[in-house]
C-alpha cells in the first residue's frame, strides 16, 4: 500500500487543516483502502473542500449538523452528540465522507441512513470479528458515554504486555493507527491493519509515522469517568508490577485517579478491569470494575 504520487500534493495542502488521526483517514481513502468518515467543523470543510474538488476527489457532507455534548473525563472522545437539521443556525460539526470512488460514498450513505451498520462497517474496512463484537457491546456503551474502547480491553483474556498494534487507547492522546475498536488486543486482523497503516505513513512522512508508533507502544489506564492516563517511560518489573515515572504521565482530565497515579511509582496488575496503585510497596488505592480498562502494551 502506497500513496499514489499524484495525491501527494493534495495531502500536503490539506494536512495543516486536519488532526493526525483525521489525516491518517485521508491517506487511507486516497489509497482506496477505505472510505474516510470524519467529523469536521464548517471552517475546516471550507478549507479542504475546494482542494479536494480541484483534484476531482469526491466528498459528501452529511445532512445533519452535529453538536457535541460535554463528556466526563475523556477530553471529548466519548461520542456524546446531538444532531439537528442542517438549516439550524447553531455552531457545530458535520460528518464528511471522502473516497476516490463516488459509488463507495453513495453506498455508505445509504447503508448508514438505513441502519445497515454491518455493511457500513465493512465499507469502513472494519474486520467482521470487530463489527460483531461492537454489536454485542452496543447495549453497554449506550448506558454510559457511548465509548466502545473498553470492549477491546475487556475482551482480552491473555496476560500483559499485549500486542501494541491493537492499542486503540492511544487515540485519546492524538495518535492511533486504527479507526475502530478491535474486538480484543489480540485481534490479528486489527494488528495487520495497524501495521499496514504504519507502513503507509512511513512512506509519506517518517516523523509523523514515528509519533503514531511511539504512542501505540504506551501503557494506558482507562476509566470511564476519571480520565485516561498514559504512563510514559513505564517498565515491567515483574510479571504483574509495572513501574512508571509519576512526573511523566499524560492525562485527559484531572481526577482522583490522576492524583493517585502521581502519588505512586508502580501499578500491580490484577486483571483487565482491576489494579492497585503502589508507592514502592505501599498500596495507595485500588481500582476495579467495568469502568476500568487496561491497555498495557509495552
GIUR-V73287 format. One record per backbone hydrogen bond with DSSP energy under -0.5 kcal/mol. CO is the residue of the C=O (numbers start at 1). NH is the residue of the N-H. E is the energy in kcal/mol with one decimal. If there is no record, write none. Layout:
co: <CO,CO>
nh: <NH,NH>
e: <E,E>
//
This chain:
co: <4,5,5,7,8,9,10,11,14,15,19,20,21,22,23,24,25,26,27,28,28,29,29,35,36,36,38,38,40,41,42,43,44,45,47,48,49,50,51,52,52,53,56,58,60,63,64,65,66,66,67,71,73,79,80,82,84,85,92,93,94,95,96,97,98,99,100,101,101,102,103,104,105,106,107,108,109,110,111,112,115,116,117,118,119,120,121,122,123,125,127,128,129,130,131,132,133,134,137,137,138,139,140,141,141,146,148,148,149,149,150,151,152,153,155,163,164,166,167,168,169,170,170,171,180,184,186,187,188,189,190,191,192,193,194,195,196,197,198,199,200,201,205,206,207,208,209,210,211,212,213,215,218,218,219,220,220,221,222,223,227,228,229,229,230,230,231,231,232,235,235,240,240,241,241,241,242,243,244,245,248,250,255,256,257,258,259,260,260,261,265,266,267,267,268,271,271,272,273,274,274,275,276,276,277,277,278,278,278,279,279,282,282,285,287,289,291,293,295,295,296,296>
nh: <7,8,9,11,12,13,14,15,17,18,23,24,25,26,27,28,29,30,31,33,34,32,100,37,38,98,40,96,94,45,46,47,48,49,51,52,53,54,55,55,57,56,58,99,97,86,95,84,68,93,82,73,228,81,69,67,65,88,42,66,40,62,38,60,36,58,102,104,105,106,107,108,109,110,111,112,113,114,116,115,117,120,121,122,123,124,126,125,35,127,131,132,133,134,135,136,137,138,140,141,142,143,143,144,146,148,151,152,152,153,154,155,185,156,157,166,167,168,170,171,172,173,175,174,182,187,188,191,192,193,194,195,196,197,198,199,200,201,202,203,204,205,209,210,211,212,213,214,215,216,217,218,220,297,231,222,295,229,293,227,223,252,221,231,232,250,219,234,245,237,243,242,269,237,238,243,267,235,246,248,232,230,259,260,261,262,263,263,264,264,244,278,242,269,276,270,274,294,289,270,271,287,268,278,284,285,265,266,280,281,282,279,284,277,275,292,224,222,220,297,161,162>
e: <-2.1,-1.2,-0.5,-2.1,-2.3,-1.6,-2.3,-2.7,-2.4,-1.5,-2.7,-2.1,-1.6,-1.7,-2.3,-2.1,-2.2,-2.4,-1.3,-2.5,-0.8,-1.5,-0.7,-0.6,-0.5,-2.5,-0.6,-2.6,-2.7,-2.4,-2.2,-0.9,-2.5,-2.7,-0.5,-2.4,-2.4,-2.1,-1.0,-0.6,-2.8,-1.5,-0.6,-1.5,-2.7,-1.0,-0.5,-2.3,-0.5,-2.9,-3.1,-0.6,-0.6,-0.9,-3.4,-2.6,-2.2,-2.3,-0.7,-4.9,-2.4,-3.4,-2.3,-2.4,-2.7,-0.5,-0.5,-0.7,-1.2,-2.2,-2.4,-2.1,-2.6,-2.0,-2.6,-2.8,-2.3,-1.9,-2.8,-1.0,-1.7,-2.4,-2.5,-1.8,-2.0,-1.4,-2.5,-1.6,-1.4,-0.5,-2.2,-2.5,-1.9,-2.2,-2.0,-1.9,-1.5,-1.2,-1.1,-1.7,-1.9,-0.6,-0.7,-1.1,-2.4,-0.5,-1.5,-0.5,-1.3,-0.8,-3.0,-2.1,-0.9,-1.7,-0.6,-1.1,-1.8,-2.0,-1.5,-2.0,-1.4,-1.7,-1.3,-1.8,-0.6,-1.5,-0.5,-2.1,-2.0,-2.1,-2.5,-2.4,-2.4,-2.2,-2.2,-2.1,-2.0,-2.5,-2.4,-1.7,-1.2,-3.4,-2.3,-2.3,-1.3,-1.6,-2.4,-2.7,-1.7,-2.0,-1.2,-1.1,-0.6,-0.7,-3.0,-0.5,-2.8,-2.8,-2.1,-0.6,-1.1,-2.0,-2.8,-0.6,-1.2,-2.2,-0.6,-0.8,-0.9,-0.5,-3.2,-0.5,-3.0,-2.9,-1.3,-0.6,-2.5,-2.2,-0.7,-2.3,-1.7,-3.0,-2.2,-2.2,-2.5,-1.5,-0.7,-0.9,-0.7,-0.7,-2.7,-3.2,-2.7,-0.6,-1.9,-0.6,-1.2,-1.3,-1.0,-1.9,-2.1,-2.7,-2.3,-0.5,-3.3,-1.2,-3.2,-2.0,-0.6,-0.8,-2.0,-2.6,-0.5,-2.7,-2.5,-1.7,-2.1,-2.6,-2.8,-0.9,-0.5,-2.6>
//
